[in-house]
Amino acid sequence: MDINRFTNSKIHFLSNRAILALATLFIIIMTIGYFTLRMGIDKFIYYANEQRKSALKEKVNLALSAIKPIRETLKNEKIEKMSAEIEAINILNNLIYKDEFGQNYIFMNRIDGTVLVRPFRPQDVGKNVINISDSKGNKYMKTLSDNALKFPDGAYTKYYFPKPITKNEEEKLSYAVYIPEFNAYVGTGTYMSTATTMQIDFMKEWMFGALLFGFLLTIPIGLALIILRKRTHQLRDEFIKNIDNTKKITKQEEDLRITLDSIGEAVIATDEYGIITRFNYVASQITAFSSEEALGKHITKILNIYSKDTGDNVICPVDFVIKNSEKQILTDDIILVSNSGDIFNVNISSAPILNIENECIGAVVIIRNITEETLLKSSSEQNSNNFRIIFDSSPFSITITSAITGEYLLVNKQFEKHTGFKKEEIIGKSVIDIGMVERDENYFKAIKALEEEKKIDNAFYTSKTKAGEIRSGVYSSRIIIYNDQPAILSLIVDLTETLKLQDQLHHAQKMDAIGQLAGGIAHDFN
């Protein structure tokens, strides 16, 4: 008994020493890891902030490059300051980009504090915000203006600004550059406090993972002391795991069925002999066969497809896919006739199902119903042809120009006849480029009307033809979408000859009136 007690005591002693050594090693690893990673956090935050500052500067430089041509045009006195400013504002309003917090934008303010560009807060445009203070009492807009003047090549400014979603003020860093032509500055910013919090949280997670990894390194030592005791528990856990795996497989099978039935296209799977093994809800709808009717049958008994052009039966692609282990796509005028006699225009894609040895063990067929798309396409083509006929046969000039650049995109034959310009000469050029009109008061009124009211009705115009002849008339314009871009559709009625006839009629009427007056005076005199 004494020897047994001594032996047990020795074993417990050695076991306790091993556990103590393991605990000590764990504490040392945790301590070293903590301080090492803490230093890493500080360096990570520093370099991340430097990168963020560099990114702000890059975004502002890109914005400056975008409006550089306008500034050069203004410097060369080829455009009025107001027009140049409007064009610059329009460009900057569209410079939306994504950063780590979502969508961000380029802003532009005058030095006096008037907001010119703020895409996400259009209600602020035109307001003077020079005296607005943040929660710390700092007049941050004035600070931005002062820094822009003090450092015209670019300056960083820290302040507090409401975050769009939470509306809470957070620390923000902005970079702005002064633009002397407009007496304004252009810049962008990011929320530093949120970024720092995200960085710290990320580093904490990384540190926790690293410490956990260090802890896991000590597990093999502990496992050596308890491996015999763990063996019984492992066998029991494996048995339970097998039961759980069976449940998971059953659940996965059900999830797969639900997923297939949720897909908006017909999906049919077969084995290596072409026998249907899966048949989703959409496949049942388009073929008019129930899942119970289709499963276990060869796919050619379910899938009846024909050529739209010839009416000939089309060979089911499954046999080719299984034999060659290659995909096959049928997209050209394929007709599917359902069991109920309904007819559908379809696209059919087939692909092999491969096992881990890369052997083909079946095929999957995806059928896309394009009946409505085919009808819409046919209708769209008809509408396009009708528009082209109306466009080219109109007795009035019709043009389509870009709402962004003012360049001609399309003109009809009547426009070529009235102006003397051929289509090839003006497509890609603006009315200013070809010298038809000047940048006068009427030109800027037209631009303003389109920006504010999106239309112009019966406006008078004068223009020059290619030969230099002055033409007059009226035009109406509307903002439309052409080739997925905003454009201006204009209908132009040339009244030059009509106006000349009116002038001649007025002149004849005046001469007749003078003759009658002279006759009356002579009569009275006599």
C-alpha positions in Angstrom: 0.0 0.0 0.0 2.8 2.4 0.9 4.6 1.6 -2.4 1.3 2.2 -4.3 0.7 5.4 -2.4 4.2 6.6 -3.2 3.8 5.6 -6.9 0.5 7.5 -7.1 2.0 10.4 -5.3 4.9 10.5 -7.7 2.6 10.3 -10.7 0.5 13.1 -9.4 3.6 15.2 -8.7 5.0 14.7 -12.2 1.6 15.4 -13.6 1.3 18.6 -11.6 4.8 19.7 -12.7 3.9 19.1 -16.3 0.6 21.1 -15.9 2.5 23.9 -14.1 5.1 24.0 -16.9 2.4 24.1 -19.5 0.6 26.9 -17.7 3.9 28.8 -17.3 4.7 28.4 -21.0 1.2 29.5 -21.9 1.5 32.7 -19.7 4.9 33.5 -21.2 3.6 33.1 -24.8 0.5 35.2 -24.0 2.5 38.0 -22.4 5.1 38.2 -25.2 2.4 38.0 -27.8 0.3 40.7 -26.1 3.1 43.3 -26.0 4.4 42.4 -29.5 0.9 42.8 -31.0 0.2 45.9 -29.0 3.2 47.5 -30.7 1.9 46.2 -34.0 -1.4 47.9 -33.4 0.2 51.3 -33.0 2.3 50.9 -36.1 -0.6 49.6 -38.0 -2.8 52.5 -37.1 0.0 55.0 -38.0 0.7 53.5 -41.4 -3.1 53.0 -42.1 -3.7 56.7 -41.3 -0.9 57.7 -43.6 -2.3 55.6 -46.4 -5.7 57.1 -45.8 -4.3 60.6 -46.1 -2.5 59.6 -49.3 -5.8 58.2 -50.6 -7.6 61.5 -49.9 -4.9 63.4 -51.7 -5.2 61.1 -54.7 -9.0 61.5 -54.9 -8.7 65.3 -54.9 -5.9 65.2 -57.5 -8.1 63.1 -59.7 -11.0 65.6 -59.3 -8.6 68.5 -60.2 -7.5 66.5 -63.3 -11.2 66.2 -64.3 -11.8 69.9 -64.3 -8.4 70.9 -65.6 -9.6 71.4 -69.2 -12.3 73.7 -68.0 -9.8 75.8 -66.0 -7.5 76.0 -69.0 -10.3 77.1 -71.2 -11.3 79.8 -68.7 -7.6 81.0 -68.5 -7.5 81.3 -72.3 -10.8 83.3 -72.1 -12.6 80.9 -74.3 -15.4 80.5 -71.9 -17.2 82.8 -69.4 -16.4 82.3 -65.7 -20.1 81.5 -64.9 -20.3 78.8 -67.6 -16.9 77.3 -66.6 -18.0 77.2 -63.0 -21.3 75.4 -63.9 -19.4 72.8 -66.0 -17.0 72.2 -63.2 -19.8 71.8 -60.7 -21.6 69.3 -63.0 -18.4 67.2 -63.3 -17.6 67.3 -59.5 -21.2 66.3 -58.7 -20.7 63.1 -60.6 -17.4 62.2 -58.9 -18.9 59.6 -56.4 -16.5 56.9 -55.2 -16.4 54.1 -52.7 -14.1 53.9 -49.7 -14.0 51.6 -46.7 -17.3 53.1 -45.2 -19.4 53.1 -48.4 -20.0 55.9 -50.9 -18.1 59.2 -50.6 -17.9 62.3 -52.7 -15.9 65.4 -53.7 -17.0 68.7 -52.3 -16.5 72.3 -53.5 -17.0 75.5 -51.4 -16.2 79.1 -52.1 -13.7 80.7 -49.8 -16.5 82.8 -48.3 -18.2 79.6 -47.1 -20.9 79.2 -49.9 -21.5 75.5 -50.7 -21.2 74.7 -54.4 -20.9 70.9 -54.6 -22.2 68.5 -52.0 -23.9 65.5 -53.8 -25.2 63.8 -50.6 -26.6 67.0 -49.1 -28.0 69.0 -52.0 -30.1 71.0 -49.6 -26.9 72.7 -48.5 -25.9 73.9 -52.0 -26.0 77.7 -52.2 -25.9 78.2 -48.4 -23.2 80.0 -46.6 -21.8 77.7 -43.8 -18.7 79.7 -42.9 -19.9 80.2 -39.3 -21.1 76.6 -38.6 -19.5 75.0 -35.5 -19.0 71.4 -34.6 -19.7 69.9 -31.1 -16.3 71.1 -29.9 -17.2 74.7 -30.7 -14.8 74.8 -33.7 -15.8 76.8 -36.8 -14.5 74.0 -39.0 -15.8 75.5 -42.3 -13.8 78.7 -41.7 -10.8 76.5 -40.8 -11.1 74.7 -44.1 -11.3 78.1 -46.0 -8.3 79.5 -44.0 -6.2 76.4 -44.6 -7.0 76.4 -48.3 -5.8 80.0 -48.6 -2.8 79.5 -46.4 -1.7 76.3 -48.2 -3.1 76.6 -51.8 -1.2 73.5 -53.0 -3.3 71.4 -50.5 -3.9 71.1 -46.8 -5.3 68.6 -44.3 -7.9 69.7 -41.8 -9.4 67.8 -38.8 -12.8 68.6 -37.5 -16.1 67.0 -36.3 -18.9 66.4 -38.9 -22.2 64.5 -38.7 -22.0 61.0 -40.1 -24.7 60.4 -42.8 -26.3 57.3 -41.2 -26.0 57.9 -37.5 -26.2 61.8 -37.7 -23.6 61.7 -34.9 -20.6 64.0 -35.1 -17.3 62.1 -35.5 -13.7 63.1 -36.1 -13.1 63.7 -39.8 -10.0 64.4 -41.9 -10.3 66.4 -45.1 -7.8 67.3 -47.8 -8.6 70.4 -49.9 -6.9 72.4 -52.7 -7.5 76.0 -53.5 -8.8 76.9 -57.1 -8.0 80.6 -57.7 -10.1 80.8 -60.9 -13.3 80.2 -58.9 -12.1 81.5 -55.6 -13.1 78.2 -54.1 -11.5 74.9 -52.9 -12.1 71.3 -53.8 -11.7 68.5 -51.3 -12.9 65.2 -49.8 -12.8 63.6 -46.4 -13.1 60.5 -44.3 -14.2 59.6 -40.7 -11.0 59.0 -38.8 -12.5 57.9 -35.5 -14.5 55.2 -37.1 -11.6 54.1 -39.2 -9.4 53.9 -36.1 -12.0 51.9 -34.2 -12.3 49.5 -37.1 -8.5 49.1 -37.2 -8.2 48.5 -33.5 -11.1 46.0 -33.6 -9.4 44.2 -36.5 -6.1 44.1 -34.7 -7.7 42.9 -31.5 -9.3 40.0 -33.4 -6.0 39.3 -35.0 -4.3 39.4 -31.6 -6.9 37.1 -30.1 -6.4 34.7 -33.0 -2.6 34.8 -32.6 -2.9 34.2 -28.9 -5.3 31.4 -29.5 -2.8 29.9 -31.9 -0.1 30.2 -29.3 -2.4 28.5 -26.8 -3.0 25.7 -29.4 0.7 25.1 -29.7 0.7 24.0 -26.0 -2.1 21.5 -26.5 0.1 18.6 -27.9 2.0 18.6 -24.6 -1.3 18.4 -22.6 -2.6 15.7 -24.9 0.3 13.5 -24.2 -0.8 13.4 -20.5 -4.5 12.6 -21.2 -4.6 10.7 -24.5 -5.7 7.4 -22.9 -8.5 9.1 -21.0 -9.6 10.9 -24.1 -9.7 7.8 -26.3 -13.0 6.6 -24.8 -14.6 10.0 -25.2 -13.3 10.2 -28.8 -15.1 7.0 -29.7 -18.3 8.2 -28.1 -18.0 11.6 -29.9 -17.3 9.8 -33.3 -20.5 7.8 -32.8 -22.5 11.0 -32.0 -20.8 12.8 -34.9 -21.9 10.0 -37.3 -25.5 10.5 -36.2 -25.1 14.3 -36.6 -23.6 13.8 -40.1 -26.6 11.7 -41.1 -28.9 14.5 -40.0 -26.8 17.1 -41.8 -26.9 15.0 -45.0 -30.7 14.8 -44.7 -30.9 18.5 -44.1 -28.5 19.3 -47.0 -30.7 17.2 -49.3 -33.8 19.2 -48.2 -31.9 22.5 -48.5 -30.8 21.5 -52.0 -34.3 20.7 -53.0 -35.6 24.0 -51.7 -32.8 25.8 -53.5 -33.5 24.2 -56.8 -37.2 24.9 -56.5 -36.4 28.6 -55.7 -34.3 29.0 -58.9 -36.1 31.0 -61.5 -35.0 28.7 -64.3 -35.8 25.0 -65.0 -33.0 22.7 -63.7 -32.9 19.0 -64.6 -30.1 16.6 -63.5 -29.5 13.2 -64.9 -27.2 10.2 -64.2 -24.6 8.9 -66.7 -27.3 7.2 -68.6 -29.5 10.2 -69.0 -32.0 9.1 -66.4 -33.5 12.1 -64.5 -32.4 12.3 -60.9 -33.5 15.9 -60.0 -36.4 17.9 -61.4 -37.1 21.4 -59.9 -40.4 23.3 -59.7 -39.8 25.5 -62.8 -38.9 22.4 -64.9 -42.3 20.9 -63.9 -44.1 24.1 -64.9 -42.4 24.5 -68.3 -42.6 20.8 -69.3 -46.1 20.1 -67.7 -44.6 17.0 -66.1 -44.7 16.6 -62.3 -41.6 15.7 -60.4 -43.0 12.2 -59.7 -43.7 11.7 -63.4 -40.2 12.8 -64.5 -37.9 11.2 -62.0 -36.5 7.9 -63.2 -37.4 8.5 -66.9 -34.9 9.3 -69.7 -34.7 13.0 -70.3 -35.7 12.6 -74.0 -39.1 11.4 -72.8 -39.6 14.7 -71.0 -37.8 17.2 -73.0 -39.4 17.8 -76.5 -37.4 20.5 -78.3 -37.6 21.7 -81.9 -35.9 24.2 -84.3 -38.0 27.3 -84.7 -36.8 27.8 -88.3 -37.2 24.3 -89.7 -39.6 22.6 -87.2 -37.2 19.6 -87.0 -36.7 17.8 -83.7 -33.5 19.0 -81.9 -31.3 16.3 -80.4 -31.2 16.6 -76.6 -27.7 17.8 -75.6 -27.3 15.4 -72.6 -25.9 12.5 -74.6 -23.2 14.7 -76.1 -22.3 16.3 -72.7 -22.0 12.9 -71.0 -20.0 11.3 -73.9 -17.6 14.2 -74.3 -17.6 15.7 -70.8 -18.1 19.1 -72.4 -20.6 21.9 -72.0 -23.1 22.5 -74.8 -25.4 25.6 -75.2 -28.4 25.8 -77.4 -29.5 29.5 -77.9 -30.6 29.8 -81.5 -34.3 29.7 -82.0 -35.1 26.7 -79.9 -38.8 25.8 -79.3 -39.9 23.6 -76.3 -43.3 22.0 -76.5 -44.7 21.0 -73.1 -46.8 17.9 -72.3 -49.9 20.1 -72.3 -49.1 21.5 -75.8 -47.8 25.0 -74.7 -45.0 26.4 -76.7 -42.0 28.3 -75.3 -38.9 30.0 -76.7 -36.0 28.7 -74.7 -32.2 28.7 -74.2 -30.7 25.4 -73.1 -27.4 25.1 -71.3 -25.9 21.6 -70.4 -22.8 20.8 -68.4 -21.2 17.5 -67.2 -21.3 16.5 -63.5 -17.8 15.3 -62.6 -16.7 13.3 -59.5 -13.5 13.7 -57.6 -11.7 11.6 -60.2 -12.9 14.0 -62.9 -15.2 11.3 -64.4 -18.5 12.2 -65.8 -21.3 10.8 -63.7 -24.2 12.7 -65.2 -25.3 16.0 -66.6 -27.2 19.1 -65.5 -29.6 20.9 -67.9 -30.7 24.5 -67.3 -33.6 25.8 -69.4 -34.3 29.5 -69.6 -37.7 30.7 -70.8 -37.1 33.6 -73.1 -40.6 33.8 -74.6 -41.4 37.2 -73.2 -37.9 38.5 -74.0 -38.3 37.3 -77.7 -41.6 39.2 -77.9 -40.1 42.3 -76.3 -37.1 42.2 -78.6 -39.4 41.9 -81.7 -41.5 44.8 -80.4 -38.4 46.9 -79.7 -37.0 46.3 -83.2 -40.3 47.3 -84.7 -40.4 50.5 -82.6 -36.8 51.2 -83.6 -37.7 50.9 -87.2 -40.8 53.1 -86.8 -38.7 55.7 -85.1 -36.1 55.6 -87.9 -38.8 56.0 -90.5 -40.3 59.0 -88.7 -36.9 60.5 -87.9 -35.6 60.3 -91.5 -38.9 61.3 -93.3 -39.8 64.2 -91.0 -40.2 67.6 -92.9 -38.5 69.3 -89.9 -34.9 69.0 -88.7 -34.5 66.6 -85.8 -31.3 66.2 -83.8 -30.1 64.2 -80.7 -27.2 65.7 -78.8 -25.3 64.6 -75.6 -26.7 66.4 -72.5 -23.2 66.1 -71.0 -20.8 67.3 -73.8 -23.3 68.9 -76.2 -21.9 66.8 -79.1 -24.2 65.7 -81.9 -25.2 62.0 -81.7 -27.7 61.7 -84.5 -29.2 64.1 -87.1 -31.9 63.5 -89.8 -31.7 64.2 -93.5 -33.8 67.5 -93.2 -31.2 68.9 -90.8 -28.4 68.2 -93.4 -30.5 69.9 -96.1 -31.2 73.0 -94.0 -27.7 73.5 -92.6 -25.5 72.2 -95.5 -23.5 70.0 -93.0 -23.2 66.3 -93.7 -23.8 63.9 -90.9 -20.2 62.7 -91.0 -19.0 66.3 -90.5 -20.8 67.0 -87.3 -21.3 63.7 -85.4 -19.1 64.0 -82.3 -19.0 67.8 -82.5 -21.1 70.5 -80.8 -23.1 73.3 -82.3 -20.3 75.6 -81.1 -17.6 73.5 -82.7 -19.1 73.8 -86.1 -19.9 77.5 -85.7 -23.6 77.3 -86.2 -24.3 79.5 -83.1 -22.3 81.7 -80.7 -22.0 81.5 -77.0 -24.4 84.4 -76.5 -27.2 85.2 -74.1 -29.7 82.9 -75.9 -27.2 80.0 -75.8 -26.8 80.3 -72.0 -30.6 80.8 -71.5 -31.2 77.5 -73.4 -28.7 75.7 -71.2 -30.3 77.1 -68.0 -33.8 76.2 -69.2 -32.8 72.6 -69.9 -31.1 72.3 -66.5 -34.0 73.7 -64.6 -37.1 72.7 -66.5 -35.7 69.8 -68.6 -37.5 71.2 -71.7 -37.7 74.1 -74.2 -40.9 75.0 -76.1 -41.0 77.1 -79.3 -37.9 79.1 -78.7 -36.7 81.5 -81.5 -33.2 80.9 -82.9 -30.8 82.2 -85.5 -27.9 80.1 -86.9 -25.4 79.9 -89.7 -25.4 77.3 -92.4 -22.1 75.7 -93.6 -22.2 78.3 -96.5 -22.5 81.2 -94.0 -26.2 81.9 -94.6 -28.2 83.2 -91.7 -31.3 81.0 -91.0 -34.1 81.6 -88.4 -36.9 79.6 -86.9 -38.2 78.0 -83.7 -37.2 74.8 -81.9 -38.4 72.7 -79.0 -36.2 70.4 -76.9 -36.6 67.6 -74.4 -34.3 65.6 -72.1 -34.3 61.9 -73.1 -32.2 58.8 -72.5 -30.3 57.7 -75.6 -27.9 54.7 -75.5 -28.2 54.7 -71.7 -26.9 58.3 -71.5 -28.8 61.6 -70.9 -29.4 63.4 -74.3 -31.3 66.3 -75.8 -33.9 65.6 -78.5 -34.6 68.8 -80.6 -37.2 69.5 -83.2 -36.3 72.5 -85.4 -38.6 74.4 -87.7 -36.9 76.6 -90.3 -39.0 79.8 -90.8 -36.5 81.8 -92.8 -38.5 81.9 -96.0 -41.7 82.5 -94.1 -40.2 85.5 -92.3 -38.9 86.9 -95.6 -42.5 86.7 -97.1 -43.9 88.4 -94.0 -41.3 91.2 -94.4 -42.3 91.7 -98.1 -46.0 91.7 -97.2 -45.5 94.3 -94.5 -43.4 96.4 -96.9 -46.1 96.2 -99.6 -48.8 97.1 -97.1 -46.7 100.1 -95.9 -46.3 101.4 -99.6 -50.0 101.0 -100.2 -50.8 103.0 -97.1 -48.3 105.7 -98.1 -49.9 105.9 -101.5 -53.4 106.3 -100.0 -52.1 108.9 -97.6 -50.5 110.9 -100.5 -53.6 110.7 -102.6 -55.7 112.0 -99.7 -53.3 114.9 -99.0 -53.3 115.9 -102.7 -57.1 115.8 -102.8 -57.4 118.0 -99.7 -54.8 120.4 -101.1 -56.8 120.7 -104.4 
